[in-house]
Amino acid sequence: MENEELYNEKTFLSVSSLGAIIGFFIPLIMWLLKKDDFSDYAKKFLTDVLNFELVIFIILFCLSAVPIPHRFINIAIFIFNMIIALRCFSAAREQREYKLPINIQLIK
């Protein structure tokens, strides 16, 4: 039974990490569904991914209000977000800690 719970945690964390490529909605849904059911490691991992994605969203939202050509900046942020999401996915599959480059605790 413990193996099954570990597998479920890994799966949820992996889906959350890959879902972060398209925005913060999938990590938010995973966090809302499972934040109380998982181990401390999984809760921290999921909260960190969600906080990172919220910061990325806030940055993109603020950039959209600035009247500068920001297409290249948006592409760079998307690529950066994709790389971080893939690293988080790898860390989730191996159940190891991953320190995100932007760690602002909006949600605790």
URSUL-V727031 format. One record per pair of residues at least 6 apart in sequence whose ideal C-beta (glycine too) atoms are under 8 Angstrom apart, sorted by the first residue. I is the first residue (numbers start at 1). J is the second residue. If there is no record, write none. Layout:
BEGIN
i->I j->J
i->I j->J
END
This chain:
BEGIN
i->6 j->95
i->9 j->38
i->9 j->39
i->9 j->42
i->9 j->95
i->10 j->92
i->10 j->93
i->10 j->95
i->12 j->30
i->12 j->34
i->12 j->38
i->12 j->42
i->12 j->46
i->13 j->30
i->13 j->42
i->13 j->45
i->13 j->46
i->13 j->92
i->14 j->89
i->14 j->92
i->14 j->93
i->15 j->26
i->15 j->30
i->16 j->26
i->16 j->27
i->16 j->30
i->16 j->31
i->16 j->46
i->16 j->49
i->16 j->50
i->16 j->92
i->17 j->27
i->17 j->49
i->17 j->85
i->17 j->86
i->17 j->88
i->17 j->89
i->17 j->91
i->17 j->92
i->18 j->26
i->18 j->85
i->18 j->86
i->18 j->89
i->19 j->25
i->19 j->26
i->19 j->27
i->19 j->30
i->20 j->26
i->20 j->27
i->20 j->49
i->20 j->52
i->20 j->53
i->20 j->81
i->20 j->84
i->20 j->85
i->20 j->88
i->21 j->81
i->21 j->82
i->21 j->85
i->21 j->86
i->23 j->53
i->23 j->57
i->24 j->50
i->24 j->53
i->24 j->54
i->24 j->56
i->24 j->57
i->27 j->46
i->27 j->49
i->27 j->50
i->27 j->53
i->28 j->50
i->28 j->53
i->30 j->46
i->31 j->46
i->31 j->47
i->31 j->50
i->31 j->107
i->34 j->42
i->34 j->46
i->35 j->43
i->35 j->46
i->35 j->47
i->38 j->46
i->41 j->95
i->41 j->97
i->45 j->88
i->45 j->91
i->45 j->92
i->45 j->97
i->45 j->98
i->47 j->107
i->47 j->108
i->48 j->98
i->48 j->100
i->48 j->103
i->49 j->88
i->49 j->100
i->50 j->107
i->51 j->100
i->51 j->103
i->51 j->104
i->51 j->105
i->51 j->106
i->51 j->107
i->52 j->84
i->52 j->100
i->52 j->102
i->52 j->103
i->53 j->81
i->54 j->106
i->54 j->107
i->55 j->102
i->55 j->104
i->55 j->106
i->56 j->77
i->56 j->81
i->56 j->102
i->59 j->77
i->60 j->74
i->60 j->77
i->63 j->70
i->63 j->73
i->63 j->74
i->64 j->70
i->84 j->100
i->84 j->101
i->87 j->98
i->88 j->98
i->88 j->100
i->91 j->97
i->91 j->98
END
